[in-house]
């Protein structure tokens, strides 16, 4: 009985590692706004100026604003855990050291 549980855990772990590895092999400038939104921002928590936190539960109306080899900027409508729907702008940008950084803000 214990062996199937361990085997299932190992298979799940392998699938997670493979999916993460595949995701990292896609150059950022080839990723879609939908991919960035769902893989990087869905489920994240935003904090407003007063310290109130709200989790992103759903992203819709995802669209690309600008794209270059060093920056992708997208817009989406976010359904938040506090019940609000917010217009969001998220960016994936390359810094001078070659690393890629994510940023998300409300409009």
C-alpha positions as CSV (number, residue, x, y, z in Angstrom):
1,X,0.0,0.0,0.0
2,X,2.8,2.4,0.8
3,X,4.7,1.7,-2.5
4,X,2.0,3.2,-4.8
5,X,1.9,6.4,-2.7
6,X,5.7,6.8,-3.0
7,X,5.6,6.0,-6.7
8,X,2.8,8.5,-7.3
9,X,4.8,11.2,-5.3
10,X,7.9,10.5,-7.4
11,X,5.9,10.7,-10.7
12,X,4.3,14.0,-9.6
13,X,7.7,15.5,-8.7
14,X,9.1,14.4,-12.0
15,X,6.3,16.1,-13.9
16,X,6.8,19.3,-12.0
17,X,10.5,19.3,-12.6
18,X,10.0,18.6,-16.3
19,X,7.4,21.3,-16.7
20,X,9.6,23.8,-14.9
21,X,12.6,22.9,-17.1
22,X,10.5,23.2,-20.3
23,X,9.2,26.6,-19.1
24,X,12.7,27.9,-18.5
25,X,14.0,26.8,-21.9
26,X,11.6,29.1,-23.7
27,X,13.3,32.5,-24.3
28,X,11.3,35.2,-22.6
29,X,10.9,37.2,-25.8
30,X,9.1,34.1,-27.3
31,X,6.6,33.8,-24.5
32,X,3.0,34.9,-24.9
33,X,1.2,37.3,-22.6
34,X,-1.2,34.5,-21.7
35,X,1.7,32.2,-20.7
36,X,3.4,35.0,-18.6
37,X,0.0,35.9,-16.9
38,X,-0.9,32.4,-16.0
39,X,2.6,31.0,-15.1
40,X,4.0,34.1,-13.3
41,X,1.1,36.2,-11.9
42,X,-2.0,34.0,-11.4
43,X,-2.3,33.3,-7.7
44,X,0.1,36.1,-6.7
45,X,-0.8,38.5,-3.9
46,X,-0.9,42.3,-4.5
47,X,-0.7,44.8,-1.6
48,X,-2.2,48.3,-1.9
49,X,-0.8,51.5,-0.4
50,X,-2.7,50.9,2.8
51,X,-1.3,47.3,3.3
52,X,-4.5,45.5,2.2
53,X,-3.6,42.2,0.4
54,X,-5.6,40.7,-2.4
55,X,-4.8,37.5,-4.3
56,X,-5.2,37.3,-8.1
57,X,-7.8,34.6,-8.6
58,X,-8.5,34.9,-12.4
59,X,-7.0,36.8,-15.3
60,X,-9.0,37.6,-18.4
61,X,-8.9,39.9,-21.5
62,X,-5.1,39.3,-21.6
63,X,-3.4,41.3,-24.4
64,X,0.0,42.4,-25.5
65,X,0.8,46.1,-25.4
66,X,4.5,46.2,-26.5
67,X,7.3,43.6,-27.2
68,X,11.0,43.8,-27.9
69,X,13.9,41.5,-27.2
70,X,14.3,43.1,-23.8
71,X,10.8,43.8,-22.7
72,X,7.2,42.5,-22.9
73,X,4.4,44.5,-21.6
74,X,0.8,43.1,-21.3
75,X,-2.6,44.2,-19.9
76,X,-5.2,42.0,-18.3
77,X,-8.4,42.2,-16.2
78,X,-7.8,40.6,-12.8
79,X,-10.4,39.1,-10.5
80,X,-9.2,39.7,-7.0
81,X,-9.9,37.8,-3.8
82,X,-11.4,40.8,-2.1
83,X,-14.1,40.9,-4.9
84,X,-12.7,43.7,-7.0
85,X,-11.9,43.5,-10.7
86,X,-8.7,45.4,-11.5
87,X,-7.0,46.5,-14.7
88,X,-3.4,45.1,-14.4
89,X,-0.3,45.9,-16.4
90,X,2.5,43.3,-16.1
91,X,6.0,43.5,-17.6
92,X,8.8,41.0,-18.2
93,X,12.0,43.0,-18.7
94,X,15.7,42.2,-19.0
95,X,18.0,44.0,-16.7
96,X,21.6,45.2,-17.6
97,X,23.0,42.0,-16.0
98,X,21.0,39.7,-18.3
99,X,18.4,38.6,-15.7
100,X,14.7,38.8,-16.4
101,X,12.3,40.5,-13.9
102,X,8.6,40.5,-13.5
103,X,6.6,43.5,-12.5
104,X,2.8,43.9,-12.0
105,X,0.9,47.0,-11.2
106,X,-2.7,48.3,-11.2
107,X,-3.9,50.9,-13.6
